[in-house]
Amino acid sequence: MAKRYVVIMAGGRGERFWPESRLARPKQLLPIVGEKAMLAQTVDRLKGLVEPDAVFVITNAEQRDAVLEVCPELDPAKVIGEPMGRDTAAAVGLATVLVRRESPDAVFAMLPADAVIHDAAGLRSTLESAFQVAEAQPVLATIGITASFPATGYGYIQQGDPLGDFAGRTVFQVKRFVEKPDQSTAEGYLAAGGYFWNAGMFVWSVPSIVAELEKSTPSLWTALQAIDQGLKAGEGLDPLLATHYPALEKISVDYAIIEKAANVVMVESGFDWDDVGEWPAVARHYPEDASGNVVRGLAELEDASGNIVYSRDSGHLVALLGVQDLIVVKTGDATLVCHKDKAQEIKALVKKVGAQAALKHLI
């Protein structure tokens, strides 16, 4: 039986969670939801699914030390620091090179580092089905999340015909992928049924993904082969990445491969899922007070409703009086106050802060 691996993509910048999230320690390396870093929670969920030495993490070079700090059980040789971000197609290609070097017939999953999933057993069960179909057939398997509301911030997968049962779950062919819809379109998807959120979780065999890389992204795959050849010649991975990574095309695996491939199949999720993409999403995972406020940390609120307060500074009180629907985030060197409706614009604010030499250290 082919060996199984999991590759976790942990290179995000987490700008929408500023000022708690910083370039050197972004969202996935923080306990945004829960008591452990989001990446550490992701690694914990894999226990019992794959062996500890079969977990790779692809992160940013600047974050590599922090990854090992929050996940000391990882093999340092399998925590890979990209010299710069080249989006998920490059990460998938690099993962394929590294996994193939260990086991040419392996099957591996690509998972994001920062999703909130409370039902770890459900995740492992769903991934077991995806692993089995990827071991049995030359397909690219993805996980479709059962849509619970008409979300406009997620892409969708339209379910096609059933392919067969694997590990107790029916696997379906994928009819098509659709981009983030507007509100009325999302409502139509929910009403029609057969549409699932795209969580960016994939499982495939090395031969299957190599075939798609060669077909859909030949220039990217050729450049990655130069890294592979350098490794075979005894060169170090970090110098090879520094040499070849800047020239790689910056494109997502969805655009580059998944949306073009004819052999994509879907396993419906058997677990809860939230990508927690911005501060308002945090409120879904903590209890509200009688006025709809969600508080993490030391705070006092009076005549205030619908606010989110986040502070891990136990010696600093955050007090709100007579305000509604605010996000207030307190760190040791920066404080954010913004309306919930402006949460998507925090990235623009971070860019403005980072453009000032005197403030650059705050991002």
C-alpha positions as CSV (number, residue, x, y, z in Angstrom):
1,M,0.0,0.0,0.0
2,A,1.3,3.5,-0.9
3,K,2.5,5.6,2.0
4,R,0.3,8.5,3.0
5,Y,1.4,12.0,3.6
6,V,-0.1,15.3,4.6
7,V,1.3,18.7,3.4
8,I,0.0,21.7,5.3
9,M,0.1,25.1,3.5
10,A,1.0,27.7,6.2
11,G,2.4,30.6,4.3
12,G,-0.4,33.1,4.7
13,R,0.2,36.7,5.9
14,G,-3.0,37.0,8.0
15,E,-3.4,40.7,7.4
16,R,-7.1,40.8,8.1
17,F,-6.3,39.8,11.7
18,W,-3.9,42.7,12.3
19,P,-2.7,43.9,14.8
20,E,-2.7,40.5,16.5
21,S,-1.4,38.9,13.3
22,R,2.0,40.0,12.1
23,L,4.2,39.0,9.2
24,A,6.5,37.1,11.4
25,R,3.7,35.4,13.3
26,P,0.5,35.5,11.3
27,K,-3.0,34.1,11.9
28,Q,-2.0,30.4,11.5
29,L,0.6,30.7,14.3
30,L,-1.8,32.3,16.8
31,P,-4.7,31.0,18.9
32,I,-7.2,33.1,17.1
33,V,-9.9,30.5,17.9
34,G,-9.0,28.0,20.7
35,E,-6.1,27.8,23.1
36,K,-3.4,26.6,20.7
37,A,-2.1,28.1,17.4
38,M,-4.3,27.3,14.5
39,L,-1.5,25.3,12.8
40,A,-0.9,23.3,16.0
41,Q,-4.6,22.4,16.0
42,T,-4.4,21.3,12.4
43,V,-1.4,19.1,13.1
44,D,-3.2,17.6,16.2
45,R,-6.2,16.6,14.0
46,L,-4.0,14.4,11.9
47,K,-3.1,12.1,14.7
48,G,-4.2,8.6,13.8
49,L,-4.5,9.4,10.1
50,V,-0.9,9.6,9.1
51,E,2.4,9.0,10.9
52,P,4.1,12.0,12.5
53,D,7.1,11.7,10.1
54,A,4.7,12.0,7.2
55,V,3.6,15.6,7.8
56,F,5.2,18.4,5.8
57,V,4.6,22.1,6.4
58,I,5.2,24.7,3.6
59,T,5.5,28.1,5.1
60,N,7.4,31.4,4.6
61,A,11.1,31.4,5.4
62,E,10.5,34.2,7.9
63,Q,8.0,32.1,9.7
64,R,9.8,28.8,9.8
65,D,11.3,29.2,13.3
66,A,7.9,30.2,14.7
67,V,6.3,27.1,13.0
68,L,8.7,24.8,14.8
69,E,8.1,26.8,18.1
70,V,4.3,26.2,18.0
71,C,4.7,22.6,16.6
72,P,7.9,21.2,18.1
73,E,6.8,17.6,17.3
74,L,7.3,18.3,13.5
75,D,10.4,17.0,11.8
76,P,12.5,20.2,11.1
77,A,13.6,18.8,7.8
78,K,10.0,18.7,6.7
79,V,9.2,22.3,7.6
80,I,10.0,24.1,4.3
81,G,10.4,27.9,4.1
82,E,9.6,29.5,0.8
83,P,11.8,32.5,0.1
84,M,8.8,34.4,-1.2
85,G,5.1,33.6,-1.8
86,R,4.2,32.1,-5.2
87,D,0.6,31.1,-4.4
88,T,-0.7,27.6,-4.0
89,A,0.3,26.1,-7.4
90,A,3.9,26.5,-6.6
91,A,3.3,25.1,-3.1
92,V,1.6,22.1,-4.6
93,G,4.4,21.6,-7.1
94,L,7.1,21.8,-4.4
95,A,5.2,19.4,-2.2
96,T,5.0,17.0,-5.1
97,V,8.7,17.1,-5.6
98,L,9.4,16.5,-1.9
99,V,6.9,13.8,-1.4
100,R,7.9,12.0,-4.6
101,R,11.5,12.0,-3.3
102,E,10.4,9.9,-0.3
103,S,7.9,7.7,-2.0
104,P,7.2,7.9,-5.8
105,D,3.8,6.2,-5.5
106,A,2.6,8.1,-2.4
107,V,-0.8,9.6,-1.9
108,F,-0.8,12.9,-0.1
109,A,-3.3,15.5,1.1
110,M,-2.8,19.3,0.8
111,L,-4.5,21.1,3.6
112,P,-4.7,24.8,4.8
113,A,-3.2,25.5,8.1
114,D,-5.8,27.8,9.6
115,A,-9.3,26.3,9.3
116,V,-11.4,25.9,12.4
117,I,-12.7,22.3,12.7
118,H,-14.0,21.1,16.0
119,D,-14.9,17.6,14.8
120,A,-11.4,16.1,14.3
121,A,-12.8,12.6,14.0
122,G,-15.1,13.7,11.2
123,L,-12.2,15.3,9.3
124,R,-10.1,12.1,9.6
125,S,-13.0,10.0,8.4
126,T,-13.6,12.3,5.4
127,L,-10.0,12.3,4.5
128,E,-9.9,8.5,4.8
129,S,-12.5,8.3,2.0
130,A,-10.5,10.8,-0.1
131,F,-7.3,8.8,0.4
132,Q,-9.0,5.6,-0.6
133,V,-10.4,7.0,-3.8
134,A,-7.0,8.6,-4.7
135,E,-5.3,5.3,-4.1
136,A,-7.8,3.4,-6.2
137,Q,-8.2,5.7,-9.2
138,P,-6.1,8.4,-11.0
139,V,-8.2,11.3,-9.7
140,L,-7.8,14.6,-7.9
141,A,-10.1,14.4,-4.8
142,T,-11.3,17.5,-3.1
143,I,-13.5,18.1,0.0
144,G,-16.8,19.8,-0.5
145,I,-18.1,21.6,2.7
146,T,-21.8,21.3,3.2
147,A,-23.1,24.9,2.8
148,S,-25.0,26.1,5.8
149,F,-25.8,29.6,4.6
150,P,-25.5,31.5,1.3
151,A,-21.9,32.6,1.7
152,T,-20.5,35.1,-0.8
153,G,-16.9,34.8,0.4
154,Y,-16.3,31.2,-0.7
155,G,-16.0,29.5,-4.0
156,Y,-18.4,26.6,-4.7
157,I,-18.2,23.1,-6.1
158,Q,-21.2,21.7,-8.1
159,Q,-21.6,18.0,-7.4
160,G,-21.9,15.7,-10.4
161,D,-22.7,12.0,-10.7
162,P,-21.7,9.5,-8.1
163,L,-18.4,7.7,-8.7
164,G,-18.6,5.0,-5.9
165,D,-18.4,4.4,-2.2
166,F,-15.1,4.6,-0.4
167,A,-14.7,4.1,3.3
168,G,-18.4,4.5,3.9
169,R,-18.9,7.7,1.9
170,T,-20.1,8.3,-1.6
171,V,-17.6,10.1,-3.8
172,F,-19.0,12.2,-6.6
173,Q,-17.6,13.5,-9.8
174,V,-17.3,17.3,-9.9
175,K,-19.5,19.0,-12.5
176,R,-17.8,22.5,-12.2
177,F,-16.2,25.0,-9.9
178,V,-17.7,28.5,-9.5
179,E,-16.2,31.6,-8.2
180,K,-17.4,33.6,-5.2
181,P,-21.0,34.5,-6.1
182,D,-23.1,37.5,-5.3
183,Q,-25.9,37.2,-2.7
184,S,-28.7,36.2,-5.0
185,T,-26.6,33.6,-6.8
186,A,-25.5,32.1,-3.5
187,E,-29.1,31.9,-2.3
188,G,-29.9,30.1,-5.6
189,Y,-27.1,27.6,-5.0
190,L,-28.5,26.8,-1.6
191,A,-32.0,26.5,-2.9
192,A,-31.0,24.2,-5.8
193,G,-28.9,21.9,-3.7
194,G,-25.8,20.1,-4.9
195,Y,-23.4,23.0,-4.3
196,F,-20.7,22.9,-1.7
197,W,-18.1,25.3,-0.4
198,N,-14.6,24.9,-1.7
199,A,-12.3,24.5,1.3
200,G,-9.1,24.2,-0.6
201,M,-8.5,20.6,0.6
202,F,-7.1,18.1,-1.8
203,V,-5.9,14.5,-1.9
204,W,-4.1,12.8,-4.8
205,S,-1.4,10.4,-5.7
206,V,2.0,11.5,-6.8
207,P,1.5,10.1,-10.4
208,S,-1.9,11.8,-10.7
209,I,-0.8,15.3,-9.7
210,V,2.5,15.0,-11.7
211,A,0.4,14.3,-14.8
212,E,-1.7,17.4,-14.2
213,L,1.3,19.6,-13.4
214,E,3.0,18.4,-16.6
215,K,-0.2,19.1,-18.7
216,S,-1.5,22.3,-17.1
217,T,1.6,24.1,-15.8
218,P,4.6,22.8,-17.8
219,S,6.8,25.8,-17.2
220,L,6.2,25.7,-13.4
221,W,6.8,22.0,-13.3
222,T,10.0,22.3,-15.4
223,A,11.4,24.9,-13.0
224,L,10.6,22.7,-10.1
225,Q,12.4,19.8,-11.7
226,A,15.5,21.9,-11.5
227,I,15.1,22.0,-7.8
228,D,14.6,18.2,-7.8
229,Q,17.8,17.7,-9.9
230,G,19.7,20.0,-7.5
231,L,18.6,17.9,-4.5
232,K,19.7,14.7,-6.3
233,A,23.1,16.3,-6.8
234,G,23.4,17.0,-3.1
235,E,22.7,20.7,-3.1
236,G,20.8,22.3,-0.2
237,L,17.1,23.0,-0.5
238,D,17.2,26.6,0.7
239,P,19.8,27.7,-1.8
240,L,17.9,25.9,-4.6
241,L,14.6,27.6,-3.6
242,A,16.4,31.0,-3.5
243,T,17.7,30.4,-7.0
244,H,14.6,29.0,-8.7
245,Y,11.5,30.3,-6.7
246,P,11.5,33.9,-7.9
247,A,10.9,32.8,-11.5
248,L,7.9,30.6,-10.7
249,E,4.6,31.7,-11.9
250,K,2.4,33.1,-9.2
251,I,-1.0,31.4,-9.6
252,S,-3.4,29.4,-7.4
253,V,-3.7,25.7,-7.8
254,D,-7.5,26.2,-8.5
255,Y,-6.9,28.3,-11.6
256,A,-3.8,26.5,-12.7
257,I,-4.9,22.9,-12.4
258,I,-8.2,22.1,-10.5
259,E,-10.6,24.0,-12.7
260,K,-9.1,22.6,-15.8
261,A,-8.8,19.0,-14.9
262,A,-11.4,16.5,-16.0
263,N,-10.7,13.9,-13.3
264,V,-11.7,15.9,-10.2
265,V,-13.9,14.2,-7.6
266,M,-15.5,15.4,-4.4
267,V,-16.1,13.9,-1.0
268,E,-18.7,15.7,1.0
269,S,-17.5,16.8,4.4
270,G,-18.4,14.9,7.5
271,F,-17.3,17.7,9.8
272,D,-17.8,21.3,10.7
273,W,-15.6,23.9,9.0
274,D,-14.9,27.7,9.1
275,D,-12.0,29.4,7.5
276,V,-12.3,32.3,9.9
277,G,-11.2,34.8,7.3
278,E,-11.6,38.0,9.3
279,W,-12.3,39.2,12.8
280,P,-16.2,39.0,12.7
281,A,-15.9,35.3,12.0
282,V,-14.3,34.8,15.4
283,A,-17.6,35.6,17.1
284,R,-19.1,32.4,15.7
285,H,-16.9,30.4,18.0
286,Y,-17.4,32.1,21.4
287,P,-20.4,32.8,23.5
288,E,-22.2,36.2,23.3
289,D,-23.3,38.2,26.3
290,A,-26.9,39.4,26.6
291,S,-26.2,42.3,24.3
292,G,-24.4,40.3,21.6
293,N,-20.9,41.2,22.6
294,V,-18.1,38.6,22.3
295,V,-15.1,39.2,24.5
296,R,-11.7,37.5,24.7
297,G,-9.6,39.1,27.4
298,L,-10.1,41.7,30.2
299,A,-12.9,44.0,29.2
300,E,-15.8,46.0,30.7
301,L,-18.8,47.0,28.5
302,E,-21.6,49.4,29.3
303,D,-24.5,50.2,27.1
304,A,-22.7,48.4,24.3
305,S,-23.9,45.8,21.8
306,G,-22.7,43.6,19.0
307,N,-19.0,44.3,19.7
308,I,-16.0,42.0,19.4
309,V,-13.2,42.6,21.9
310,Y,-9.9,40.7,21.6
311,S,-7.0,41.2,24.0
312,R,-4.5,38.7,25.3
313,D,-2.9,41.4,27.6
314,S,-4.1,40.2,31.0
315,G,-2.9,43.5,32.6
316,H,-4.8,45.9,30.4
317,L,-8.5,46.6,30.6
318,V,-10.5,47.4,27.5
319,A,-13.6,49.5,28.3
320,L,-16.4,50.2,25.9
321,L,-19.3,52.6,26.5
322,G,-22.2,53.4,24.3
323,V,-20.9,51.8,21.1
324,Q,-22.2,49.2,18.8
325,D,-20.8,46.7,16.2
326,L,-17.2,47.5,16.8
327,I,-14.0,45.4,16.5
328,V,-11.5,46.3,19.2
329,V,-8.2,44.5,19.2
330,K,-5.5,45.3,21.8
331,T,-1.9,44.2,21.5
332,G,1.3,45.3,23.3
333,D,2.1,47.9,20.7
334,A,-1.0,48.6,18.6
335,T,-4.8,48.9,19.0
336,L,-7.4,48.5,16.3
337,V,-10.8,50.0,16.5
338,C,-13.0,49.6,13.5
339,H,-16.7,48.9,12.5
340,K,-17.6,45.3,11.7
341,D,-18.6,46.4,8.2
342,K,-15.1,47.6,7.6
343,A,-13.3,44.3,8.5
344,Q,-12.5,43.6,4.9
345,E,-10.6,46.9,4.6
346,I,-8.1,46.1,7.4
347,K,-5.7,44.8,4.7
348,A,-5.7,48.3,3.1
349,L,-5.0,49.8,6.5
350,V,-2.1,47.4,7.1
351,K,-0.6,48.4,3.7
352,K,-0.8,52.0,4.7
353,V,0.9,51.4,8.0
354,G,3.6,49.3,6.4
355,A,4.4,52.1,3.9
356,Q,5.6,54.3,6.7
357,A,9.2,53.6,7.7
358,A,8.5,54.5,11.4
359,L,5.6,52.1,11.6
360,K,6.9,49.2,9.4
361,H,7.9,47.2,12.5
362,L,4.2,47.0,13.4
363,I,3.2,44.8,10.5
